[in-house]
Amino acid sequence: MPSIPSHAPRSVSIENQMPEDLFDAMREFIRVHPQWDQYRLMQAALAGFLFQHGAKDRAVARHYLDGLFQRDTPSGTPAPRLDAASEGRSSSH
């Protein structure tokens, strides 16, 4: 029987398909707002949705607020940028 970790993972990786026009709007938003990246945007959107629809977990509110108020990374390096090639799309669309 595999052991169950005593703590939750700090982050998980997800894969999602979305309509191309929504992806394009997200990419344009990130281009116009360089302080945002795809990870911050998706985390803030998901936490905001959950919070607005009744999620009571304080961690949800914390993630939502962390997404709204940019926290500097410890290394000071910029966050990865969203581009079509890294998302498995060709730029010919």
Secondary structure, DSSP 8 states (H G I E B T S, - for coil): -----SS--S---------HHHHHHHHHHHHH-TT--HHHHHHHHHHHHHHHTT---HHHHHHHHHHHS----TT--------TGGGT--TT-
